[in-house]
Amino acid sequence: MTPEEQNFMRKINAEEKIEPKDWMPDAYRKNVTRQMSQHAHSEVIGMQPEGNWITRAPSLRRKVVLLSKVQDEAGHGLYLYSACETLGISRAEMIEALQKGTAKYASIFNYPTLTWGDVGAIGWLVDGAAIVNQVSLQRTSYGPYSRGMIRICKEESFHQRQGYEALLVLAQGSPEQKQMAQDSLNRFYWPALMMFGPHDSESAHSAKSMEWKIKRETNDDLRQKFIDQTVPQIEFLGLEHPDPAIKWNEERGHYDHGDIDWEEFYSVINGNGHCNRQRIEHHVAAHEEGAWVRDAITAYNDKKMPTKQKTWRKGYLI
Ligand code: FAQ
């Protein structure tokens, strides 16, 4: 190992954060950029399924809460894009990769939101799964990512509670409303489990990401945590568990469970889910419609800022 590599590994082993100006192996930079930018894309694309219900929320209170939650997700995307830019990639490059399909985003957002119950299920299960993962990522080795996660987790907790509360109201309502809650649970449960990625044995990046402490827990360990915490939540709602194989295993101290439909998972992450095309088309249209705002900011900066700063700002804004 070179002295630079030794110092890098010393910091990783000592739980010191790697900061933007520190030396880091190219593969570390590439891997953090990949994961963090895909995380940012997920937050932004993730606004669409719930955004679909803002105009149809069942009350003013629900509308205000949902609007605020969706705005939070935009904010999370912005923190993460900014954190990613500290590694030397521009916002424009990241957006291009998303729109061309060379960068992924979480598979869950390619499922449609058919009923109001789905909005509750997303808050409860999707934000719930995101929190399990992100709490662990608060200890990631890359400083800006870690600090972003600490802030994001606080907001996600509110999202999870609002979703669970919305489903609780449905589950305690008329038989039709309870059925709506059950149907949303049935459709979102398995895709939520897929959010944790492939089994550890199939995970391309896990080994290196664990060694470099980019990831602090494996895909399967995090998924098990989520499965375990969800069982009593389903019981409290008085709904049926969508997995008939779910069973407490005294010896393991965890719930045993059925297997995920991995064919569906790979089909969705390879672009063939219900809404993949619609999500990207919508993103492209919104991005094009927003071009005048970016142009206006760039023109303003060109006028106001000294030349040196201008170039720097341009890289961030375009
Ligand atoms: N969907 O080798 P691994 C949220 C890809 S935030 C799509 O295991 P890794 C908040 C993976 O990228 C949700 N692709 O990969 C919210 C890789 O492809 P690549 C997002 C997936 O990175 C709520 C390939 O498969 N959270 O929901 C998925 O070590 C409501 C091989 O997989 C994060 O991004 C998937 N589910 O582990 C917002 C958390 N799983 O890059 C709005 C940060 C795997 O080689 C509304 N990310 N792939 O082309 C992570 O923790 C990790 O990236 C994993 C995957 C665990 C997702």
Residues whose N, C-alpha, C, O or C-beta is under 5 A from the ligand:
A	BS01	FAQ	Q35 Q38 H39 S42 E43 G46 M47 E73 K104 Y105 A106 S107 V126 D127 A130 N133 M194 M195 F196 G197 P198 S203 A204 H205 S206 I269
